[in-house]
Amino acid sequence: MNIKEIQDLIKFVAKSGVNEVEIEQKDFKIIIKSEDKKVKMQEQIIVQAAAPAAQIPATPVAAPTTPVAPVAPVAPVVEEESKYITVKSPMIGTFYRSSSPDKDAFVAVGDTIKLGDTICIIEAMKLFNEIEAEVSGKIVKVLVDDASPVQYDQPLFLVDPS
């Protein structure tokens, strides 16, 4: 099984809604697991609600109003970011901003990129895959920390196409 077949299998699993796929042949074994996005979103909401309560000791009456306030400013930020193009991860792996720790990052906030420029590397199964820009524009935000794991279709960068 080559890397393209594995990537296609990962895409299929992500889109199909299946939680786990296991393939075993005589020379290799692959297990692909996906998370339930609804459960993940509920966990994120719980974490957001718990954080303000831990920071501000208040009566139980004040706790429900605290999470509401941070949620309101999120809407304008989403509208602001809607004019940007989101560059997403084409595979599961480990995200790297540079080719080695002692080298400069491929791109930084404020850099202008062209179609086909290398913008990062994603390591999957000991293979280092250079990820090329699918759009031209200016890097507005890097959404992932260096050397952190990424999922298929996870946002990596925000690009201003203008």
C-alpha positions, -999 to +999 in steps of 0.1 A: +000+000+000+015+033-010+012+067+006-015+079-019-037+049-011-033+056+026-042+092+021-073+082+001-083+058+028-079+085+055-101+109+034-127+081+030-127+074+068-130+111+076-159+117+052-178+084+058-184+089+095-168+056+105-150+058+138-123+032+131-109+012+102-083-016+106-066-033+077-041-060+082-021-078+055+009-101+058+035-073+056+017-044+074-011-033+096-029+001+096-055+014+120-072+047+113-094+062+140-115+093+138-131+114+165-168+121+168-169+158+160-201+164+180-185+150+211-153+170+205-173+202+201-192+196+233-159+190+251-146+223+238-177+241+249-173+226+284-137+237+286-145+272+275-173+274+301-151+260+329-121+283+323-138+316+332-153+300+363-119+289+375-104+323+370-131+344+387-144+331+420-180+340+420-214+329+432-231+302+410-254+330+397-225+348+381-209+317+366-235+313+338-232+349+327-194+348+325-192+323+296-218+343+277-197+374+276-166+357+258-189+340+233-203+373+220-169+387+207-162+355+189-189+362+162-172+394+149-139+376+147-154+348+126-169+374+103-135+391+100-118+358+092-144+349+067-126+370+041-095+349+045-088+315+028-081+287+052-053+263+042-061+229+056-040+198+063-043+173+035-034+144+058-029+132+094+006+137+108+030+160+126+032+197+114+066+213+109+071+250+099+107+244+087+127+216+072+148+212+103+150+228+138+180+250+129+164+264+097+140+293+092+103+286+088+090+282+053+065+310+059+057+335+086+029+359+093+031+387+067+049+367+041+035+366+005+030+332-010+024+320-045+006+290-058+030+260-054+053+275-027+062+251+001+045+264+032+051+236+057+060+199+061+037+172+075+054+140+087+032+109+082+046+074+088+082+086+088+077+103+054+082+141+052+056+156+029+061+191+017+028+209+016+025+234-012+003+265-013-030+260-032-036+298-032-017+330-036-018+357-010-004+369+023-001+348+054-023+364+081-022+337+108-005+304+116-031+283+134-009+253+144+022+252+167+054+237+153+059+200+158+023+194+169+000+167+156-026+176+130-057+159+117-070+156+081-087+188+070-075+207+101-069+245+095-032+253+093-030+289+080-052+319+072-043+335+039-055+369+027-060+364-011-061+402-019 
